[in-house]
Amino acid sequence: MRDIVDRPRRASPPPTSRGHAIVIGASMAGLLAARVLCDHFARVTLIERDSLPAQAESRKGVPQGRHLHALHAKGEQILCRLFPGLGDGLIQAGATRVDLPGDIVWFHFGGYNVRFKSGLTQLAMSRPLLESHVRRRVLAIANLTCLEQYDVAGLVASPDRTRITGVTVRPRTEGRAESTLDADLVVDATGRGSRTPLWLEPLGYPKPTESAISIGYGYTTRLYRQDPTCLTDARIIFIQPTPPHDKRLGALYPIEGGRWIVTLGGYKGGHAPADEQGFLEHAKSLAAPDIYNVICRAEPISDFVTHGLPSNLRRHYEKLARFPDGYLVMGDAMCSFNPIYGQGMSVSAMEADLFDRCLTAAGRQGGLRGFARGFFNDAAKVIDNPWMIAVGGDFLYSGVEGKKAPGTDLVNWYVGHVHNATHHDPALASAFIQVLMLLKAPSSLFHPRVVLRVLKNRLLNRSPVYQAISRGVTPR
Ligand SMILES: Cc1cc2nc3c(=O)[nH]c(=O)nc-3n(C[C@H](O)[C@H](O)[C@H](O)COP(=O)(O)OP(=O)(O)OC[C@H]3O[C@@H](n4cnc5c(N)ncnc54)[C@H](O)[C@@H]3O)c2cc1C
């Protein structure tokens, strides 16, 4: 098997090493899980079915990488702790630091967000640039081996089936035989298409229950050459559909190489066509004209790419009564969100951070027996808030279907007033952005100080959206 690690290695293995760990999937969740495992295990093997590019290029196993990817501040904080100097490296490679809402023309809930420098920032770049920098650093770790172009075909269990003891791997290159790799811990980070439920079923484990909120979302993306004469006073444009019946969204985002990535999308039936005229018409039909005004003049430098996402999908591993030792699931394999909220990579980072803490605690308590139960319980708490933000937000739009948590309409009614207030109140805009960036819990918007401010805004300002909500045009 080919060890692609030809980059600088860490001098010695970690002091508290536990044997061998395997991570399946070398995208964001897998890279971060592997980074954490390298501090706790003597050897870590990362297995990826794709050939991994040396540069910032999109690849087949991560098709979403060709679309706009925002990294929230919470995710950036964790990544920079795991990889000191990562932010500087990304900026040197062309990422731009943008202030929210200072650098963004943001139309939502029927109005433009108030613009001011808040100090809340984000690094804007392409997904392949971020992934390539994280990957380069992970592959340089001394006790990590990466097997590229290997498919994990299944799991190997102990005779009594209470423990996963390894995986079977199938090389993608011709003439090489399937083989088995033993491990003390295996992590599934294979994304939304994870086969864990299918792999565990023949071993006698039930499938996890799923929460699926059907959104029928579609992305169409194209790259443009940045032209400052087309966009003079901002770096990002984000136009959200006005609930409940508007379905179309658009975003323009700076990425390295002097490019803009423009993603147009929409809920059920609101997808943007992947042709010149249809794309421009979709941009023109958004709730505000800002993206159209730029792209009708800017130079396109790529073809169109599309991606569909049928639902927010959460697999409730925390609710399973039985789960084998020596096995875990992370990242999109556990929960994948409507991408417009830009949460998936940051949630993967939050899970990796939790994983690190759980492994440290397990080290003190003397072992990994029963580790999965505690991890899944804590991971469910990590996922709860981003899930509430995404699913709650989606239920504002007509046609979105799924089991609605009790109180969703009431919360949305209140959050509608928060949105409305962000059109003119910088303090509320900051509070709201901190929740979106996953720096604060949604419950922070219900702090008495915030509620009072929202009520004050409600009395003083009445925009059309507020009036629509107060007339009872609530989401279905
Ligand atoms: C259109 C779109 C836009 C998005 N925008 C954002 C955004 O703005 N911000 C954000 O934070 N998140 C965004 N996301 C989500 C983000 O892409 C994911 O959350 C993130 O990539 C973490 O996913 P993952 O690593 O768990 O899985 P994935 O990224 O899906 O990676 C799975 C990996 O496993 C490999 N693999 C699969 N099966 C096997 C196997 N059997 N053997 C070996 N290897 C295997 C694949 O090749 C791949 O490398 C977006 C998603 C989509 C679909």
The ligand as an ORCA input file, in Angstrom:
! r2SCAN-3c Opt
* xyz 0 1
  C     -23.588     22.205     -2.138
  C     -22.972     22.198     -0.747
  C     -22.463     23.381     -0.212
  C     -21.919     23.370      1.064
  N     -21.516     24.562      1.612
  C     -20.973     24.570      2.847
  C     -20.538     25.779      3.427
  O     -20.711     26.880      2.889
  N     -19.950     25.720      4.651
  C     -19.788     24.543      5.319
  O     -19.238     24.550      6.429
  N     -20.227     23.393      4.804
  C     -20.810     23.366      3.593
  N     -21.248     22.189      3.069
  C     -21.084     20.950      3.853
  C     -19.637     20.454      3.778
  O     -19.252     20.241      2.435
  C     -19.486     19.159      4.600
  O     -20.136     19.324      5.828
  C     -18.022     18.856      4.853
  O     -17.376     18.471      3.676
  C     -17.834     17.707      5.854
  O     -18.280     16.546      5.270
  P     -17.606     15.131      5.541
  O     -16.129     15.254      5.624
  O     -18.312     14.506      6.672
  O     -18.013     14.315      4.237
  P     -17.668     14.588      2.711
  O     -17.156     15.961      2.526
  O     -18.849     14.176      1.931
  O     -16.456     13.595      2.416
  C     -16.564     12.198      2.462
  C     -15.204     11.612      2.052
  O     -15.240     10.194      2.201
  C     -14.712      9.577      1.021
  N     -15.344      8.238      0.958
  C     -16.675      7.979      0.869
  N     -16.895      6.655      0.916
  C     -15.674      6.051      1.051
  C     -15.250      4.685      1.164
  N     -16.136      3.681      1.190
  N     -13.926      4.429      1.278
  C     -13.007      5.447      1.279
  N     -13.370      6.763      1.182
  C     -14.690      7.063      1.074
  C     -15.110     10.536     -0.098
  O     -14.335     10.355     -1.260
  C     -14.866     11.886      0.588
  O     -13.510     12.266      0.502
  C     -21.843     22.165      1.809
  C     -22.358     20.991      1.272
  C     -22.938     21.011      0.022
  C     -23.537     19.737     -0.521
*
